């Protein structure tokens, strides 16, 4: 089965709950899942597991405070990850217009700069439409894993 690392960016806990739910369900299927609540660059440079970013977005389309140090280090150091598969689940609120799910775009761009390979489309979950993001995330992750 697949080993997977989930990098979490959470403000009020929705993205963290989603990541933990994904971990619980995937481990029932025999996958090994590590949830990183305060990811550091070493969490990805010390292995080659596929990466799943599960993050919320702040009001201005920015990354949550717990994911920001990882993002800044990633952008500054650009540790090359050629071909490493990654996927993105981003939570946001469409009433914010142009900044809706902006955190996903930021982390995607940074991972592309390391030569990582995006698998599938980004899952954008709108808080105005979905009260329980994990209900949308679980089927998406199942499909995503088949492509990894």
C-alpha positions in Angstrom: 0.0 0.0 0.0 1.0 3.6 -0.3 2.8 5.8 2.2 1.6 9.3 2.2 2.4 12.6 4.0 -0.3 15.1 4.6 0.9 18.7 5.1 -1.8 20.6 7.0 -2.5 24.3 7.1 -5.3 25.1 9.5 -6.8 28.2 11.2 -9.9 27.0 12.9 -9.4 23.2 12.6 -11.4 22.3 9.5 -8.4 21.3 7.4 -6.8 19.4 10.4 -10.1 17.5 10.9 -10.2 16.7 7.2 -6.6 15.5 7.2 -7.2 13.3 10.3 -10.3 11.8 8.8 -8.4 11.0 5.6 -5.7 9.4 7.7 -8.2 7.3 9.6 -10.0 6.1 6.5 -6.8 5.4 4.5 -5.2 3.5 7.3 -8.2 1.2 7.4 -7.3 0.3 3.8 -3.7 -0.5 4.8 -2.0 2.8 3.7 0.6 4.5 5.9 -0.4 8.1 6.5 1.6 10.8 8.4 -0.3 14.0 9.2 2.1 16.9 9.7 0.4 19.7 11.7 3.4 21.9 11.7 5.4 20.7 8.7 9.1 21.5 8.3 11.2 21.2 5.2 12.9 18.1 6.6 9.5 16.4 6.6 9.7 16.2 2.8 13.4 16.1 2.1 14.0 13.0 4.3 11.7 10.7 2.3 10.0 10.5 -1.1 6.4 9.7 -0.1 3.6 11.4 -2.1 2.5 14.7 -0.6 -1.0 15.8 0.0 -1.5 19.4 1.1 -4.7 20.0 3.0 -5.0 23.6 3.9 -7.5 26.3 4.6 -7.1 29.8 3.3 -7.0 33.0 5.3 -9.2 36.0 4.4 -6.6 37.5 2.1 -5.9 34.3 0.2 -2.9 33.5 2.3 -1.6 30.4 4.0 -2.4 29.6 7.7 0.3 30.6 10.2 1.2 26.9 10.9 2.0 26.2 7.2 3.7 29.6 6.4 7.2 28.7 7.8 7.3 25.5 5.6 6.2 27.5 2.6 8.8 30.2 3.1 11.5 27.6 3.6 10.3 25.8 0.5 10.5 29.0 -1.6 13.8 30.1 -0.1 15.7 26.8 -0.4 13.9 25.1 -3.3 14.8 21.5 -2.4 14.5 19.7 -5.7 11.8 17.0 -5.7 11.8 15.9 -9.3 8.7 13.9 -10.2 7.5 13.7 -6.6 3.7 13.4 -6.7 1.6 15.9 -4.9 -2.1 16.8 -4.6 -3.9 19.7 -3.0 -7.1 20.0 -1.0 -7.9 23.6 -0.2 -10.7 25.0 1.9 -12.0 28.5 1.4 -15.0 30.8 1.3 -16.1 31.9 -2.2 -17.5 35.1 -0.8 -13.9 36.4 -0.7 -13.9 36.5 -4.5 -10.4 36.6 -6.1 -8.7 35.2 -3.0 -10.9 32.1 -2.8 -8.7 29.1 -2.1 -5.6 31.3 -2.7 -3.5 29.2 -0.3 -3.7 26.2 -2.6 -2.4 28.3 -5.5 0.6 29.5 -3.4 1.6 26.1 -2.3 1.1 24.6 -5.7 3.4 27.2 -7.3 6.1 26.6 -4.7 5.9 22.8 -5.2 6.1 23.2 -9.0 9.3 25.2 -8.4 10.9 22.1 -6.8 10.0 20.0 -9.9 7.4 18.1 -8.0 4.6 16.6 -10.2 1.0 17.5 -9.5 -1.5 14.6 -9.7 -5.1 15.4 -10.5 -6.9 18.7 -10.1 -7.0 20.7 -6.9 -10.0 20.0 -4.8 -11.4 23.4 -3.8 -14.0 23.1 -1.0 -16.3 26.1 -0.5 -17.4 26.7 3.1 -20.6 28.3 1.8 -21.6 25.0 0.2 -20.0 22.3 2.4 -20.3 22.2 6.2 -18.2 19.0 6.4 -15.2 19.2 4.1 -14.1 15.6 4.8 -17.3 14.4 3.0 -15.9 15.9 -0.3 -12.3 15.1 0.5 -12.6 11.3 1.0 -13.9 10.4 -2.4 -11.4 12.8 -4.0 -8.5 11.3 -2.1 -9.5 7.8 -3.2 -9.5 8.9 -6.9 -6.2 10.8 -6.4 -4.5 7.8 -4.9 -5.3 5.7 -7.9 -3.5 8.2 -10.1 -0.4 8.5 -7.9 
